[in-house]
Amino acid sequence: MGIPDGEGVVLVLYLFGFEHICVAVSDLYFVDPQPADGQEGAERGVRLEVRRLEPGELKGSVYSARPISVDRPLWRVDLLESVSGPAGSFDRTHHHPGIRGWEPGGRVFDEGLTAEPLKWLGERLGDLDAHLAEVGPADAASLRACVPEILDAVGRLLARVRAGEAAAVSGGDPAAGVRAGWL
């Protein structure tokens, strides 16, 4: 799915839904208004979030579309790199193992995640129920079966970011912070 951001840039969102959770994947361009030391400057890449998925009640007949709510995040990984750095560096790649409500905890950098982001991500998604109490056995099994498809979407979106087709932004005041992306 993609939407124009009002300035011609298309923001992309992929959703993989299961019984109670979904995996949401989007491109992201980000400038932190209060960066940590060494984290100054624009970042771009792909954000993946595991979120609660809530089916709604039918609003009409048995043939009507069902409302679906993509709710609060449970876990986040950011496959980011600095815009000014070399492509493929993954120098800003991190995850947020702790999320309270809608707010992520601090960035957690992992050498394995930076060295082989898709491999690390695939291993983590394949064993997500061991890391998140909110992921039940049915969701975990369904997610495991879809890991190759999810990694394919992430890989394709990363390629679009590197080609300048995604995670781009036009305008904005970097001093005030910029965030462009669905997630």
N, C-alpha and C positions, 0 to 999 in steps of 0.2 A: 504494500500500500504506500502511496506517496502523496504528499500534498504540497502545493506551492506555499512558500513562507511569506508571500506578499511581495517578494523581490525577485522572483524567478527561480530561486533555489528550491529544489525538490527535497523534502524530508521523507525518509523511508522508514516504515515500520512493518516488521514481520511479527506475527503472533502464532504461537504453537500452543493450542489449548488442550488441556487434559481434564480430569474430573473436577479437581479443586484448585489447580494451579495452572499457570501458563508461563511460557517463556516469551518475553518480549525482546526484540532486537531492533536497534535503531542506530543510524549514524548520529554523530555528535560532534559539534564544534563548541569549544568551551574556553572562556578566559575567566579565571578566578580573580575577583576583585581584591581578595586578601590571600595571595598565594603563600605557601610555605617556602622556606629557603630552598632554592634550586628548582622550584616549580613555577617560576615566573613565565609569562608568555602564553600564547594561544596553544591549545591542544586540539587534536582531532582524531577521530577513529570511530569505534563501534562500542556501544553500551549494550549489555545484556542484563535483563532483570528477570528474576523469577518472582512472579506476583500471584496473589490470590485471584481466582477466577470465580465469579458469581453468576450463575444463570438466573434470569428473571422469570416471572410468570408470563405466560402468553397474554398478549394484549388484545387478542381477537379470537378468531376461530382456531381450530386445530391446524389450519394451514398458515396461520400468521407467523411472521418472523418472531423469534424469541429474543428479548433483550438480553444482552450479555454485558456484565460489568467487569472490566479489568481493574482490580482493586489494588490495595497497598503492596508495596514491594517487600519481599522476604530476604532477598540476596541480590547483590549487584556485582558485576565485573565490568571494568572499563578497559578496553583494548585501545589505549590512547598512546599517541606520541606527540612530541612537541612539533608544532608547525615549522619552526625554524631549524629543526634537526633533520638528520638523514631519514629518508623513508625506510620503513622496516625496522627502526630502532626499538620500537615499543618501550621507549624510555620513560613513559608516564603510565604504563600498564600496571593496574592494581585491582584489588577487589575490596568489597565492603562486607565482611562476614556478619557484622552486627548492624541491624537496622531497627530503629525504634520508631514505630508509627510510620511516618513518611520520611524521616530523616536518617540518612546513612551515618554510620560511625566513621571513624577515621580511615584514611587510605591504608591498606595493607599491601606492601610490595612483597613479591615472592619471586625468587630467582627463577624457579621453574616456569612460572607464568610469563615472565619477561623473555626467557630463552625460547620457549615453545608454547606460545599462547593457545593455539588451537588444540594441541595435545593435552595441555593442562586443563583447559575448559572442558574437553570431552571426558576426561577422567573425573572431574568434579561433578559434571552433570550426570554421569553414569552412576555416581554414588551419592547423589544429593540427599537421599533419605538418611544417610549417616551423618550429615552435617546440619540438616534442618529438621527439627521436630515436627514442623507443620506439614512436611511432605509424607503422606501416607504410602503404604505399599502399592496400591493401585496406581497412583500418580507416578511413583518412582519407576514402576515397571513400564508404564506407557512412555515416560520420558526417556528411559534407557533405549527403548526401541526406536526413538526418533532422534537420538543424538547425532547420527551421521547427517540427517537432513538439516538439523539445526546448525551444525558446523559448516555445512555447505553454504547455507544462507549467510552465516557470519563471514566466511571466506570470500564470497562474492561481494558482500558489502564492503569489506576491507579493500578489495581490489578497486571498487568504485571510489572509495575515499582517496586512495593513492593516485587514481587517474584524475582527481579533481572534480568528479561527478557527484560526490556526496560529501557531507561534513564540511560544507563551505558556507561562508557567511559574507554578506555584503553590508556595509554600513555598520553602525553601532559604535559605541564609545568603549574601547577596551579598558579604560581606567574604571569605568562603572561596572565592568563585567559583561560578558556576552555568553549567551547560551542558546544554541540553535539545535534542535532535535526533538523528537517525540518524548524521549525519556530523560 
